[in-house]
Amino acid sequence: MTLMPTAKILLPLLTAAILCTAACGPGLYDLPTPPPQDQWINTGADPAAEERASQRRYLAARAALLQFYRALSQEDWDAAWEMMSSETQNFLNFASKGKDGKASLDSGTLEMPDGTSVEFDPVELFVIRDLRTMEDDHEGKPQAETANRKEIFVISSDNRVNKVVLIFETGQWRVHRTKAF
């Protein structure tokens, strides 16, 4: 059998490419470590099951938000503090006099790094004053939710709308806000 001139060149190159791919294939890149199995979500097979799971997440996040609202309204700062994400707690500690975030809830004052003092109402800052209702979606308000991040729209009696972000952290839904205003 006689090979054509181009085949004489291509055959060794093709053989080398196949051998290199076989030898190097699995180590070309590392895949990220998957999350723990209890955080897996099946999104492909059954859209109705995903909708039910989303509804359960909303109801659980909503219940946590109601408890948080109650704690803030009753000035139970210890309970409210425990219902905040660790990042939110860190923010309040950073932006409070004496680096005591719980004390800033009680005083209603934040000391910004530039020295500015900001007065705030904890209920209004984190939820809304005079809460009338909550919604999973609100017309004209974009959302960026995941299985571990839920956005709930709270509406006051005078129809003001705030978006409250909750994240699933250490096994429960926690309010997440890392900006003062």
C-alpha positions in Angstrom: 0.0 0.0 0.0 1.3 3.4 -1.0 0.4 6.5 1.0 -0.1 9.8 -0.6 2.4 12.5 0.4 -0.1 14.5 2.5 -1.1 11.2 4.3 2.5 10.6 5.2 2.6 13.9 7.0 -0.9 13.8 8.5 -0.8 10.2 9.8 2.0 10.9 12.4 0.4 14.2 13.5 -3.0 12.5 13.9 -1.4 9.6 15.8 0.4 12.1 18.1 -2.8 14.1 18.7 -4.7 11.0 19.6 -2.0 9.8 22.0 -1.7 13.2 23.6 -5.5 13.5 24.1 -5.7 10.0 25.6 -2.8 10.7 28.0 -3.7 14.3 28.9 -7.5 14.3 28.6 -8.6 13.9 32.1 -6.1 16.4 33.5 -6.7 19.4 31.2 -8.8 21.2 33.8 -10.3 20.7 37.2 -14.1 20.7 37.7 -15.4 22.6 40.7 -16.4 20.6 43.7 -20.2 20.1 43.7 -22.2 21.4 46.6 -23.4 19.0 49.3 -26.1 16.6 48.2 -28.7 18.3 50.4 -28.3 21.4 48.3 -28.9 19.7 45.0 -31.9 20.8 43.0 -33.4 18.8 40.1 -34.4 21.4 37.6 -34.7 19.4 34.4 -37.0 16.5 34.7 -40.2 17.9 36.3 -41.0 21.6 36.0 -44.0 21.2 38.3 -41.7 19.8 41.0 -39.3 22.8 40.6 -42.3 25.1 41.0 -43.4 23.4 44.2 -39.9 23.6 45.5 -39.7 27.3 44.7 -43.0 27.8 46.4 -41.8 26.0 49.5 -38.6 28.2 49.6 -40.8 31.3 49.3 -43.1 30.2 52.1 -40.1 29.4 54.4 -38.3 32.6 53.6 -41.6 34.6 54.1 -42.1 33.0 57.5 -38.5 33.9 58.5 -39.1 37.5 57.3 -42.3 37.7 59.4 -40.4 36.6 62.5 -37.7 39.1 61.7 -40.2 41.9 61.3 -41.9 41.0 64.6 -38.5 41.0 66.4 -37.6 44.4 65.0 -41.1 45.8 65.7 -40.8 44.6 69.3 -37.2 45.9 69.6 -36.0 42.4 70.4 -32.5 43.2 69.0 -31.0 39.8 70.1 -33.6 37.8 68.2 -33.4 40.2 65.1 -29.6 39.9 65.2 -29.8 36.1 65.0 -32.0 36.3 62.0 -29.5 38.4 60.0 -26.9 36.9 57.6 -23.3 36.9 58.9 -22.4 39.4 56.2 -25.1 41.8 57.4 -24.0 41.4 61.0 -20.4 42.2 59.8 -21.6 45.3 58.0 -23.5 46.6 61.1 -20.5 45.9 63.3 -18.3 47.8 60.8 -20.6 50.8 60.5 -21.5 51.2 64.2 -20.0 53.1 67.1 -17.9 50.8 69.1 -18.2 48.1 66.4 -21.3 46.8 68.2 -24.0 46.2 65.5 -26.7 45.2 68.0 -26.2 48.5 69.8 -26.6 50.4 66.5 -30.0 48.7 66.1 -31.0 50.0 69.5 -29.6 53.5 69.0 -30.8 53.8 65.4 -27.4 55.3 64.5 -24.6 54.2 62.2 -21.2 55.8 62.2 -19.8 55.6 58.6 -16.1 55.1 58.1 -15.8 58.7 56.8 -17.1 59.9 60.2 -20.7 60.7 59.1 -23.4 59.7 61.5 -26.6 58.3 59.9 -29.9 58.0 61.8 -32.1 55.1 60.7 -35.2 53.2 61.7 -34.3 49.5 61.8 -37.8 48.4 60.7 -37.8 50.7 57.8 -34.2 49.9 56.8 -34.5 46.2 56.8 -38.2 45.6 56.0 -40.8 48.5 55.8 -42.8 50.5 58.3 -46.5 49.6 58.4 -46.2 46.3 56.6 -49.5 45.4 54.8 -48.5 42.5 52.6 -45.7 40.5 50.9 -45.3 39.2 47.4 -43.0 36.8 45.7 -43.0 38.8 42.5 -43.9 42.5 41.9 -44.6 44.0 38.5 -41.7 46.0 37.1 -39.3 44.8 39.8 -36.4 42.6 38.6 -35.3 39.6 40.6 -32.1 37.7 40.9 -33.0 34.6 42.8 -31.3 31.2 43.3 -32.2 28.2 45.4 -30.3 29.9 48.3 -31.3 33.5 47.6 -34.9 34.7 47.8 -36.3 38.2 47.2 -39.6 39.2 48.8 -41.4 42.4 48.0 -42.9 44.0 51.1 -45.7 46.6 50.6 -46.8 49.2 53.2 -50.3 50.4 53.8 -49.5 53.5 51.6 -48.3 51.2 48.8 -44.6 51.7 49.1 -42.6 48.7 47.9 -39.3 47.5 49.2 -37.3 44.4 48.1 -36.0 42.3 51.0 -33.2 39.8 50.2 -33.0 36.6 52.3 -30.2 34.0 52.0 -30.2 30.4 53.1 -27.3 30.3 55.6 -26.5 27.7 58.3 -29.7 25.9 57.7 -32.2 28.8 57.8 -33.3 31.8 55.9 -31.7 35.0 57.1 -32.2 38.7 56.1 -29.3 40.0 54.0 -28.6 43.7 53.6 -25.1 45.0 53.4 -25.7 48.6 52.4 -27.1 51.3 54.7 -29.1 53.2 52.1 
